[in-house]
């Protein structure tokens, strides 16, 4: 008897595979896996390069809660543009090939404007949406390779964003806010020319004249020095005559006669008086202060002597100086040798200062407060003859926000690779501003002998 058994397993009738075919499939799988691994590493590296661990190069305030930063990217030369909040959270970021140094972003009309560098070194303005980071437009590219940064990078007019390129010669490019098209292209013959914004008018001080350039152009008026104070331009002629020019006026109105002529660093108001600060605009140093009554009569004049031996004296290079139109009663300035002089604008006196915190090289005035910066950190004058320190972190940049007459304000500070928010109130003798910056609290005493 024969018994047949039937197996339920299927019979593979395909011919056996060659060893080379099996090796080829393994190789293909390994190749695909390697490609995927490389792509993941590239994405992670790109994301790391966009992370906000780089040093802060520049910053621009948006409001009390947000700030625009330019940070160093992971790869050399690359810069990351981002919007950050007070907790350090990044809202959005954009990686740029490069930016022009020492030119902060500009926030206006729901957009942020950045002076970027192309791969071939050409300068170009980029406009991004402030909420989403979307690129809205690119302005014309200027072939100015290796040009030194100008003393003033840009001027924001109601009708145009005027970008200032180079330092000799100086190229002006006026761009429309909406589309970025060129509205003004002009080259200043004088590399030492100064530019001012008077209401909607762009003015240029060059070759002994203050000329309107945009939106109208004209021959202008004689002037050896000039500055803009709120809604008036002050012109000082080579003969020592001071006059004021209001927006829309056809000619300046005389104010004073017989004044000594020298370059103007800044001008401001203290009460009803006009204050003229003379010195070296390129270095930010002041050697003479003239106070004028409303009718143009001199109230007092202070002459500051060089003092490089002071502990507050920094290097002789350019200093970061920004004066508010309304000057505080006790105003620190950098003298001819770099030392800090404390001016009493109400009493008309000045004194050279010594500081326990070492050299100081940055100055910002906001309402009745004055902020000084140096290698040891950011410090503010909170009482006559004394200073308080916000911390011992290195100072990298500071941006003020406006405030009402009696309300609080805020400063955005870049220090130690982080962005901090400093809130300040109206100052009093015993209540200095309270800061939100991190770091070790340290005293910085300022004595003016």
CORSUL-V318800 format. One record per residue. SS is DSSP state (H for helix, E for strand, L for the rest). PSI is psi in whole degrees, -180 to 180 (999 if undefined). D_CENTER is the distance of its C-alpha to the mean C-alpha in whole Angstrom. Layout:
{{SS & PSI & D_CENTER} {SS & PSI & D_CENTER}}
This chain:
{{L & 138 & 104} {L & 131 & 101} {L & 122 & 98} {L & 133 & 95} {L & 138 & 91} {L & 125 & 88} {L & 140 & 85} {L & -10 & 82} {L & 138 & 79} {L & 149 & 78} {L & 123 & 79} {L & 108 & 76} {L & 3 & 78} {L & 150 & 75} {L & 149 & 75} {L & 141 & 74} {L & 147 & 70} {L & 154 & 70} {H & -33 & 68} {H & -35 & 65} {H & -42 & 64} {H & -41 & 64} {H & -35 & 61} {H & -39 & 60} {H & -41 & 59} {H & -42 & 57} {H & -41 & 55} {H & -42 & 54} {H & -43 & 53} {H & -38 & 51} {H & -44 & 49} {H & -42 & 48} {H & -40 & 47} {H & -39 & 45} {H & -43 & 43} {H & -40 & 42} {H & -42 & 41} {H & -42 & 39} {H & -42 & 37} {H & -42 & 37} {H & -40 & 35} {H & -44 & 33} {H & -42 & 32} {H & -41 & 31} {H & -40 & 29} {H & -42 & 27} {H & -39 & 27} {H & -41 & 26} {H & -25 & 23} {H & -7 & 22} {L & 157 & 22} {L & 49 & 19} {L & -11 & 20} {L & 162 & 18} {L & 146 & 15} {E & 124 & 12} {E & -47 & 9} {E & 160 & 6} {E & 157 & 6} {E & 130 & 7} {E & 141 & 10} {L & -55 & 13} {L & -163 & 15} {L & -18 & 17} {L & -19 & 18} {E & 153 & 16} {E & 144 & 12} {E & 133 & 11} {E & 149 & 10} {E & 119 & 10} {E & 156 & 13} {E & 135 & 16} {L & 174 & 19} {L & -41 & 22} {L & 142 & 23} {L & 134 & 22} {L & -25 & 19} {L & 148 & 19} {E & 142 & 16} {E & 124 & 16} {E & 130 & 14} {E & 163 & 15} {E & 125 & 15} {E & 156 & 16} {E & -177 & 18} {L & -23 & 19} {L & 2 & 22} {L & 6 & 20} {L & 138 & 21} {E & 123 & 20} {E & -46 & 21} {E & 164 & 20} {E & 157 & 19} {E & 130 & 19} {E & 128 & 19} {E & 149 & 18} {L & -34 & 20} {L & 166 & 16} {E & 159 & 13} {L & 135 & 12} {L & 151 & 10} {L & 28 & 7} {L & 106 & 6} {L & 159 & 4} {L & 161 & 7} {E & 127 & 8} {E & 125 & 11} {E & 135 & 14} {L & 38 & 18} {L & 15 & 18} {E & 160 & 16} {E & 132 & 13} {E & 131 & 12} {E & 139 & 11} {E & 102 & 12} {E & 163 & 15} {E & 135 & 17} {L & 172 & 21} {L & -29 & 24} {L & 11 & 25} {L & 4 & 21} {L & 147 & 21} {E & 138 & 18} {E & 135 & 18} {E & 131 & 16} {E & 139 & 16} {E & 126 & 17} {E & 149 & 18} {E & 132 & 19} {L & -30 & 17} {L & -39 & 21} {L & -20 & 22} {L & 6 & 20} {L & 137 & 22} {E & 122 & 21} {E & -48 & 22} {E & 159 & 22} {E & 133 & 21} {L & 176 & 20} {L & 143 & 22} {L & 133 & 22} {E & 125 & 21} {L & 81 & 23} {L & 67 & 21} {L & 136 & 22} {L & 11 & 21} {L & 141 & 19} {L & 148 & 17} {L & 143 & 13} {L & 167 & 13} {L & -31 & 12} {L & 126 & 10} {L & -38 & 9} {E & 161 & 11} {E & 127 & 12} {E & 111 & 13} {L & 159 & 17} {L & -33 & 20} {L & -8 & 22} {L & 154 & 19} {E & 114 & 16} {E & 112 & 16} {E & 135 & 14} {E & 117 & 14} {E & 138 & 16} {L & 172 & 17} {L & 1 & 18} {L & 95 & 21} {L & 167 & 23} {E & 126 & 20} {E & 132 & 20} {E & 132 & 19} {E & 111 & 19} {E & 123 & 19} {E & 145 & 20} {L & 145 & 21} {L & -34 & 19} {L & -47 & 23} {L & -16 & 24} {L & 11 & 21} {L & 154 & 24} {E & 123 & 24} {E & -20 & 24} {E & 131 & 23} {E & 117 & 24} {E & 144 & 24} {E & 127 & 24} {E & 127 & 23} {L & -33 & 26} {L & 115 & 25} {L & -18 & 22} {L & 10 & 21} {L & 148 & 21} {E & 148 & 18} {E & 143 & 17} {E & 154 & 17} {E & 119 & 17} {E & 101 & 20} {L & -119 & 21} {L & 8 & 22} {E & 134 & 22} {E & 124 & 20} {E & 146 & 21} {E & 128 & 22} {E & 107 & 23} {E & 145 & 25} {L & 40 & 28} {L & 15 & 29} {E & 147 & 29} {E & 110 & 26} {E & 142 & 26} {E & 135 & 26} {E & -33 & 24} {E & 142 & 24} {L & -6 & 25} {L & 155 & 28} {L & 149 & 29} {L & 174 & 31} {L & -26 & 32} {L & -157 & 30} {E & 150 & 31} {E & 136 & 31} {L & 129 & 29} {L & -25 & 28} {E & 155 & 25} {E & 159 & 23} {E & 163 & 20} {E & 128 & 19} {E & 105 & 20} {L & -115 & 20} {L & 37 & 23} {E & 148 & 24} {E & 135 & 24} {E & 126 & 25} {E & 129 & 27} {E & 116 & 28} {L & 168 & 31} {L & -19 & 33} {L & 2 & 36} {L & 18 & 34} {L & 129 & 34} {E & 134 & 31} {E & 163 & 31} {E & 141 & 29} {E & 122 & 28} {E & 155 & 28} {L & 132 & 27} {L & -10 & 30} {L & 146 & 32} {L & -23 & 34} {L & 154 & 34} {L & 154 & 32} {E & 126 & 34} {E & 143 & 35} {E & -49 & 34} {E & 162 & 35} {L & 159 & 37} {L & 28 & 37} {L & 149 & 33} {L & 140 & 32} {L & 127 & 30} {L & 165 & 27} {L & 144 & 23} {E & 129 & 21} {E & -42 & 18} {E & 169 & 17} {E & 155 & 20} {E & -176 & 20} {E & 146 & 23} {E & 102 & 25} {L & -130 & 28} {L & -9 & 30} {E & 149 & 29} {E & 136 & 26} {E & 126 & 24} {E & 124 & 24} {E & 113 & 22} {E & 152 & 23} {E & -137 & 22} {E & 102 & 20} {L & -34 & 17} {L & -32 & 16} {L & -10 & 16} {L & 21 & 15} {E & 149 & 19} {E & 133 & 21} {E & -8 & 25} {E & 139 & 26} {E & 128 & 26} {E & 125 & 28} {E & 131 & 29} {E & 139 & 31} {L & 167 & 33} {L & -31 & 33} {L & 4 & 35} {L & -5 & 34} {L & 138 & 36} {E & 133 & 34} {E & -46 & 34} {E & 163 & 33} {E & 132 & 31} {E & 133 & 30} {E & 125 & 30} {L & 128 & 28} {L & 149 & 30} {L & 142 & 28} {L & 83 & 29} {L & -10 & 27} {L & -8 & 30} {L & 150 & 28} {L & -18 & 27} {L & -7 & 23} {L & 127 & 23} {L & -169 & 20} {L & 166 & 21} {L & 7 & 21} {L & -180 & 18} {L & 146 & 14} {L & 152 & 13} {E & 107 & 10} {E & 132 & 11} {E & 119 & 10} {L & 136 & 14} {L & 153 & 15} {L & -35 & 18} {E & 110 & 20} {L & 146 & 20} {L & 161 & 22} {L & -37 & 25} {E & 106 & 24} {E & 117 & 21} {E & 141 & 20} {E & 158 & 19} {E & 124 & 19} {L & -176 & 23} {L & -33 & 24} {L & 4 & 25} {L & -8 & 21} {L & 155 & 23} {E & 128 & 22} {E & 135 & 24} {E & 117 & 25} {E & 134 & 26} {E & 99 & 28} {L & -13 & 27} {L & -39 & 30} {L & -16 & 33} {L & 44 & 31} {E & 165 & 31} {E & 152 & 29} {E & 144 & 29} {E & 139 & 28} {E & 147 & 27} {E & 142 & 28} {E & 138 & 26} {L & -14 & 28} {L & 1 & 24} {L & -162 & 24} {L & 149 & 21} {L & 141 & 18} {L & 8 & 15} {E & 143 & 12} {E & 134 & 13} {E & 131 & 12} {E & 135 & 15} {E & 112 & 15} {L & -122 & 19} {L & 8 & 21} {E & 149 & 19} {E & 132 & 17} {E & 133 & 15} {E & 145 & 16} {E & 154 & 15} {E & -174 & 17} {L & -26 & 18} {L & -7 & 20} {E & -166 & 18} {E & 135 & 16} {E & 151 & 19} {E & 150 & 19} {E & 117 & 22} {E & -12 & 24} {E & 159 & 28} {L & 123 & 29} {L & 13 & 29} {E & 156 & 27} {E & 154 & 24} {E & 145 & 24} {E & 141 & 22} {L & -14 & 20} {L & 175 & 21} {L & 17 & 22} {L & 146 & 19} {L & 141 & 17} {E & 132 & 13} {E & -33 & 11} {E & 158 & 8} {E & 138 & 8} {E & 125 & 7} {E & 153 & 10} {L & 150 & 13} {L & 167 & 15} {L & 166 & 19} {L & 179 & 22} {L & -36 & 24} {L & -4 & 26} {L & 172 & 24} {L & 168 & 22} {E & 178 & 18} {E & 143 & 16} {E & 136 & 13} {E & 128 & 11} {E & 133 & 11} {E & 121 & 11} {E & 133 & 14} {L & 31 & 17} {L & 4 & 16} {E & 161 & 16} {E & 130 & 14} {E & 153 & 16} {E & 126 & 16} {E & 121 & 17} {E & 135 & 19} {E & 148 & 20} {L & 177 & 23} {L & 125 & 24} {L & 154 & 25} {L & 173 & 29} {L & -34 & 31} {L & 11 & 31} {L & 85 & 29} {L & 165 & 25} {L & 152 & 23} {E & 127 & 23} {E & 154 & 21} {L & 12 & 21} {L & 153 & 19} {L & 171 & 22} {L & 171 & 23} {L & 128 & 26} {L & 135 & 26} {L & 145 & 26} {E & 145 & 27} {L & 99 & 25} {L & 135 & 28} {E & 115 & 27} {E & 129 & 30} {E & 108 & 30} {L & 999 & 33}}
